[in-house]
Amino acid sequence: MPNVSAVQHLTSPARVFVSRAAYDVVRAESRRFTFREPGGVLFGYRVGTEVVVTAATGPGPRARHGARSFEPDSAYCQRLLGAVYRESGGAIAYQGDWHTHPHGAVEPSEL
């Protein structure tokens, strides 16, 4: 499994397609943590500048959720990433993280 830091970053604008299953996970986790930030990992694949998100995870049991901060359960996310990567023969891999801003604007984080 590749180290997350070794994953290539897109250098041009990308179109992102999100599966219904991934969308449903993000939506359910967002509702579960109404006043605190939830988040997780996005899995999928890339074709040129298009990213296809096939699955998403929740934050994991040891994640920390604040009103304006989120820290995922890294060990949990890494285990899931390894399993998905192996089971797909390397076809499905880490594509990024997600989290919400329940007390802020609906826009990407600065970092």
Backbone as JSON, one array per atom type, in Angstrom:
{
  "sequence": "MPNVSAVQHLTSPARVFVSRAAYDVVRAESRRFTFREPGGVLFGYRVGTEVVVTAATGPGPRARHGARSFEPDSAYCQRLLGAVYRESGGAIAYQGDWHTHPHGAVEPSEL",
  "N": [[0.84, -1.17, 0.0], [0.57, 2.23, -0.82], [2.29, 4.92, 0.77], [0.56, 7.61, 2.23], [1.71, 10.13, 1.89], [3.09, 9.75, -0.43], [1.29, 9.76, -2.45], [0.25, 11.06, -5.51], [-0.46, 14.45, -6.16], [-3.1, 16.32, -7.61], [-2.46, 18.65, -10.13], [-3.9, 20.31, -11.66], [-7.21, 21.65, -12.26], [-9.83, 19.47, -11.16], [-12.42, 17.14, -11.95], [-14.79, 15.78, -9.85], [-16.35, 12.83, -9.02], [-18.81, 11.38, -7.06], [-19.83, 8.47, -5.47], [-23.11, 7.18, -4.7], [-23.1, 5.62, -2.38], [-20.8, 6.55, -0.98], [-21.51, 9.23, -0.62], [-23.77, 8.87, 1.02], [-22.57, 7.9, 3.39], [-21.02, 10.11, 4.22], [-23.05, 11.99, 4.6], [-24.62, 10.76, 6.63], [-22.75, 10.6, 8.75], [-22.28, 13.33, 9.11], [-24.73, 14.19, 10.04], [-24.83, 12.81, 12.43], [-22.96, 14.04, 14.04], [-23.82, 16.75, 14.71], [-23.14, 19.31, 15.93], [-20.45, 19.25, 16.14], [-17.3, 18.69, 14.48], [-17.22, 16.13, 12.12], [-15.53, 13.6, 10.18], [-13.56, 11.8, 7.73], [-12.2, 9.32, 5.5], [-11.66, 9.27, 1.97], [-12.08, 6.98, -0.65], [-11.1, 5.68, -3.84], [-10.55, 6.1, -7.34], [-8.49, 7.44, -10.01], [-8.8, 8.95, -13.19], [-7.06, 10.42, -15.46], [-7.67, 13.78, -15.02], [-9.91, 13.36, -13.6], [-11.59, 12.37, -10.67], [-12.86, 9.6, -9.07], [-14.86, 8.89, -6.49], [-15.42, 6.15, -4.68], [-16.03, 5.15, -2.2], [-16.5, 6.08, 1.25], [-15.37, 6.76, 4.58], [-16.29, 6.82, 8.07], [-15.15, 8.66, 10.98], [-13.79, 6.97, 12.77], [-13.35, 5.13, 15.87], [-11.68, 6.37, 17.79], [-11.44, 9.01, 17.13], [-11.2, 12.59, 17.39], [-13.45, 15.12, 18.05], [-14.15, 18.43, 17.66], [-15.74, 21.66, 18.12], [-14.69, 23.3, 16.19], [-12.72, 21.82, 15.05], [-11.11, 18.79, 13.95], [-9.85, 15.57, 14.38], [-8.89, 12.67, 12.93], [-9.23, 9.14, 13.67], [-6.42, 7.84, 13.17], [-5.17, 5.29, 13.03], [-7.35, 3.56, 12.66], [-8.37, 4.53, 10.19], [-6.16, 4.01, 8.56], [-6.03, 1.21, 8.67], [-8.45, 0.53, 7.35], [-7.94, 1.67, 4.86], [-5.74, 0.1, 4.01], [-6.97, -2.42, 3.83], [-8.99, -2.01, 1.85], [-7.4, -1.28, -0.33], [-5.8, -3.61, -0.7], [-7.83, -5.58, -1.15], [-8.9, -4.67, -3.52], [-6.92, -5.1, -5.29], [-5.19, -3.0, -5.61], [-6.53, -1.21, -7.18], [-8.4, 0.52, -6.06], [-7.84, 3.27, -4.08], [-6.51, 5.59, -1.61], [-7.94, 8.79, -1.78], [-8.3, 11.17, -0.54], [-9.26, 13.22, 2.29], [-12.22, 13.96, 4.21], [-14.2, 16.41, 5.89], [-16.53, 18.21, 7.97], [-17.8, 21.6, 8.43], [-19.48, 22.59, 10.82], [-20.01, 25.01, 12.09], [-19.29, 26.97, 10.38], [-18.69, 28.45, 7.13], [-19.9, 26.89, 4.13], [-17.55, 25.69, 2.57], [-14.34, 24.82, 1.14], [-11.62, 23.87, 3.37], [-8.87, 25.97, 4.36], [-6.41, 24.75, 4.53]],
  "CA": [[0.0, 0.0, 0.0], [1.4, 3.43, -0.86], [2.23, 5.87, 1.86], [-0.29, 8.72, 1.82], [2.54, 11.24, 1.44], [3.61, 9.43, -1.76], [0.2, 9.87, -3.41], [0.41, 12.23, -6.37], [-1.49, 15.47, -6.04], [-3.53, 16.89, -8.87], [-1.9, 19.98, -10.34], [-4.85, 21.1, -12.44], [-8.57, 21.44, -11.76], [-10.33, 18.11, -11.34], [-13.84, 16.85, -11.79], [-14.92, 14.74, -8.83], [-17.61, 12.09, -9.04], [-18.98, 10.72, -5.76], [-20.86, 7.42, -5.52], [-24.2, 7.33, -3.74], [-22.68, 4.99, -1.11], [-19.88, 7.48, -0.3], [-22.33, 10.37, -0.24], [-24.61, 8.48, 2.16], [-21.73, 7.82, 4.59], [-20.69, 11.49, 4.63], [-24.28, 12.62, 5.09], [-24.99, 10.14, 7.91], [-21.78, 11.04, 9.77], [-22.5, 14.75, 9.33], [-25.93, 14.31, 10.88], [-24.54, 12.22, 13.75], [-22.13, 15.01, 14.76], [-24.43, 18.0, 14.3], [-22.48, 20.52, 16.42], [-19.0, 19.0, 16.17], [-16.8, 18.3, 13.16], [-16.86, 14.75, 11.8], [-14.74, 13.47, 8.96], [-13.15, 10.46, 7.38], [-11.32, 9.11, 4.36], [-12.31, 9.0, 0.68], [-11.4, 5.98, -1.46], [-11.56, 5.65, -5.22], [-9.51, 6.02, -8.36], [-8.37, 8.6, -10.89], [-8.64, 8.79, -14.64], [-6.63, 11.76, -15.86], [-7.99, 14.77, -13.99], [-11.17, 13.01, -12.96], [-11.49, 11.55, -9.47], [-14.09, 8.87, -8.8], [-14.9, 8.47, -5.1], [-16.29, 4.98, -4.62], [-16.4, 4.86, -0.81], [-16.06, 7.02, 2.29], [-15.45, 6.2, 5.93], [-16.5, 7.72, 9.19], [-13.92, 9.11, 11.61], [-13.14, 5.96, 13.59], [-13.77, 5.2, 17.27], [-10.8, 7.21, 18.63], [-11.34, 10.34, 16.54], [-11.51, 13.71, 18.28], [-14.36, 16.04, 17.37], [-14.36, 19.7, 18.33], [-16.67, 22.56, 17.44], [-14.0, 23.87, 15.04], [-11.54, 21.01, 14.74], [-11.35, 17.36, 13.79], [-8.65, 14.73, 14.26], [-9.38, 11.31, 12.69], [-8.57, 7.98, 14.28], [-5.5, 7.5, 12.08], [-4.96, 3.84, 12.95], [-8.58, 3.01, 12.08], [-8.41, 4.9, 8.78], [-5.07, 3.32, 7.88], [-6.43, -0.2, 8.53], [-9.45, 0.46, 6.29], [-7.25, 1.96, 3.61], [-4.96, -1.08, 3.64], [-7.89, -3.49, 3.44], [-9.61, -1.66, 0.57], [-6.35, -1.32, -1.34], [-5.47, -5.03, -0.96], [-8.98, -6.3, -1.71], [-9.15, -4.22, -4.89], [-5.71, -5.31, -6.08], [-4.56, -1.7, -5.85], [-7.34, -0.37, -8.06], [-9.06, 1.52, -5.23], [-6.82, 3.81, -3.19], [-6.78, 6.84, -0.9], [-8.1, 9.96, -2.65], [-8.33, 12.37, 0.27], [-10.04, 13.23, 3.52], [-13.36, 14.87, 4.22], [-14.73, 16.81, 7.19], [-17.52, 19.28, 7.86], [-17.65, 22.83, 9.2], [-20.85, 22.86, 11.28], [-20.16, 26.4, 12.55], [-18.65, 27.87, 9.42], [-19.22, 28.51, 5.78], [-19.82, 25.66, 3.37], [-16.48, 25.88, 1.61], [-13.17, 24.02, 1.5], [-10.69, 24.39, 4.36], [-7.72, 26.66, 3.77], [-5.27, 23.82, 4.49]],
  "C": [[0.89, 1.23, 0.0], [1.24, 4.26, 0.4], [1.42, 7.06, 1.37], [0.55, 9.88, 1.3], [3.09, 11.0, 0.04], [2.54, 9.54, -2.84], [0.38, 11.16, -4.21], [-0.76, 13.18, -6.19], [-1.85, 15.98, -7.43], [-2.97, 18.3, -8.99], [-2.8, 20.86, -11.19], [-6.25, 20.83, -11.9], [-9.07, 20.02, -12.08], [-11.85, 18.09, -11.27], [-13.93, 15.69, -10.83], [-16.32, 14.15, -8.92], [-17.69, 11.31, -7.74], [-20.12, 9.71, -5.86], [-21.93, 7.71, -4.48], [-23.8, 6.75, -2.39], [-21.77, 5.92, -0.32], [-20.65, 8.69, 0.2], [-23.16, 10.05, 1.0], [-23.81, 8.38, 3.46], [-21.43, 9.22, 5.11], [-21.92, 12.17, 5.22], [-24.68, 12.06, 6.46], [-24.05, 10.59, 9.03], [-21.97, 12.51, 10.1], [-23.71, 14.98, 10.22], [-25.68, 13.8, 12.3], [-23.76, 13.2, 14.63], [-22.59, 16.43, 14.42], [-23.63, 19.24, 14.7], [-20.98, 20.36, 16.59], [-18.57, 18.52, 14.79], [-16.56, 16.8, 13.06], [-15.98, 14.75, 10.56], [-14.39, 12.03, 8.7], [-12.28, 10.47, 6.15], [-12.16, 8.83, 3.12], [-11.45, 8.03, -0.11], [-11.92, 6.05, -2.88], [-10.39, 5.51, -6.17], [-9.53, 7.27, -9.22], [-8.22, 8.16, -12.33], [-8.31, 10.19, -15.15], [-6.88, 12.75, -14.74], [-9.35, 14.52, -13.36], [-10.93, 12.07, -11.79], [-12.85, 10.91, -9.25], [-14.0, 8.37, -7.37], [-15.92, 7.34, -5.0], [-16.77, 4.67, -3.21], [-15.85, 5.94, 0.11], [-16.18, 6.32, 3.63], [-15.9, 7.28, 6.89], [-15.15, 8.0, 9.83], [-13.14, 8.05, 12.37], [-13.44, 6.18, 15.07], [-12.9, 6.1, 18.16], [-10.59, 8.61, 18.05], [-11.71, 11.39, 17.59], [-12.31, 14.74, 17.48], [-14.52, 17.3, 18.21], [-15.36, 20.53, 17.56], [-16.03, 23.13, 16.17], [-12.73, 23.09, 14.68], [-11.94, 19.54, 14.65], [-10.02, 16.66, 13.66], [-9.12, 13.29, 14.1], [-8.63, 10.29, 13.53], [-7.66, 7.42, 13.19], [-5.29, 6.01, 11.92], [-6.15, 3.15, 12.29], [-8.61, 3.29, 10.57], [-7.34, 4.17, 7.98], [-5.4, 1.83, 7.66], [-7.44, -0.35, 7.39], [-8.81, 0.7, 4.93], [-6.47, 0.75, 3.11], [-5.86, -2.2, 3.14], [-8.51, -3.23, 2.07], [-8.59, -1.77, -0.56], [-6.0, -2.76, -1.73], [-6.61, -5.75, -1.66], [-9.26, -5.89, -3.16], [-7.95, -4.46, -5.8], [-5.01, -4.01, -6.44], [-5.36, -0.77, -6.73], [-8.03, 0.76, -7.31], [-8.05, 1.97, -4.18], [-7.31, 5.09, -2.52], [-6.88, 7.98, -1.91], [-8.13, 11.26, -1.85], [-9.14, 12.16, 1.53], [-11.25, 14.13, 3.33], [-13.64, 15.24, 5.67], [-15.71, 17.96, 6.97], [-17.11, 20.49, 8.67], [-19.03, 23.22, 9.73], [-21.08, 24.29, 11.75], [-19.56, 27.4, 11.59], [-19.34, 27.83, 8.08], [-19.06, 27.14, 5.11], [-18.83, 25.89, 2.24], [-15.28, 25.07, 2.04], [-12.32, 24.7, 2.58], [-9.52, 25.07, 3.66], [-6.53, 25.72, 3.65], [-5.58, 22.65, 3.59]]
}
